[in-house]
């Protein structure tokens, strides 16, 4: 049987399309790949975004910015010196984009103006940190991306 060049092109297209479809179907039906949203309740969080912007602006306007730095014992959060640490309440949320099982929240309970997150809680890599705190009835928010 003799195949002319037109038939060869059609066979090449059919082979290529079959090859691509095989991998698309294989990846879509593979149970080992976890198809998930980056965060739970994505749309609900999107509606709360304006509140976050307002809380970040509160911190900037009142010059109550946090200092986040790596120290030998872990990750240190330094609150402004002009606020009373005993009146600060809130939570520190650490989010690991690569693995949701490593995410955790810590309540803020201070005796001085520093909060230390120990080394054993943090693995090397990228972390998104969100500190939502309240002082004397006013809410503040600090967001940062760090590589530990």
Secondary structure in CASP SS format (residue, H / E / C, confidence):
PFRMAT SS
TARGET T0000
AUTHOR 0000-0000-0000
METHOD secondary structure of the structure
MODEL  1
X C 1.00
X C 1.00
X C 1.00
X C 1.00
X H 1.00
X H 1.00
X H 1.00
X H 1.00
X H 1.00
X H 1.00
X H 1.00
X H 1.00
X H 1.00
X H 1.00
X H 1.00
X H 1.00
X H 1.00
X H 1.00
X H 1.00
X H 1.00
X H 1.00
X H 1.00
X H 1.00
X H 1.00
X H 1.00
X H 1.00
X H 1.00
X H 1.00
X H 1.00
X C 1.00
X C 1.00
X C 1.00
X C 1.00
X C 1.00
X C 1.00
X C 1.00
X C 1.00
X C 1.00
X C 1.00
X C 1.00
X C 1.00
X H 1.00
X H 1.00
X H 1.00
X H 1.00
X H 1.00
X H 1.00
X C 1.00
X H 1.00
X H 1.00
X H 1.00
X H 1.00
X H 1.00
X H 1.00
X H 1.00
X H 1.00
X H 1.00
X H 1.00
X H 1.00
X H 1.00
X H 1.00
X C 1.00
X C 1.00
X C 1.00
X C 1.00
X C 1.00
X E 1.00
X E 1.00
X E 1.00
X E 1.00
X E 1.00
X C 1.00
X C 1.00
X E 1.00
X E 1.00
X E 1.00
X E 1.00
X E 1.00
X C 1.00
X C 1.00
X C 1.00
X C 1.00
X C 1.00
X C 1.00
X H 1.00
X H 1.00
X H 1.00
X E 1.00
X E 1.00
X E 1.00
X E 1.00
X E 1.00
X E 1.00
X E 1.00
X E 1.00
X C 1.00
X C 1.00
X C 1.00
X C 1.00
X H 1.00
X H 1.00
X H 1.00
X C 1.00
X E 1.00
X E 1.00
X E 1.00
X E 1.00
X C 1.00
X C 1.00
X C 1.00
X C 1.00
X C 1.00
X C 1.00
X E 1.00
X E 1.00
X E 1.00
X E 1.00
X E 1.00
X H 1.00
X H 1.00
X H 1.00
X C 1.00
X C 1.00
X C 1.00
X C 1.00
X E 1.00
X E 1.00
X E 1.00
X E 1.00
X E 1.00
X E 1.00
X E 1.00
X E 1.00
X E 1.00
X E 1.00
X C 1.00
X C 1.00
X E 1.00
X E 1.00
X E 1.00
X E 1.00
X E 1.00
X E 1.00
X E 1.00
X E 1.00
X E 1.00
X E 1.00
X C 1.00
END
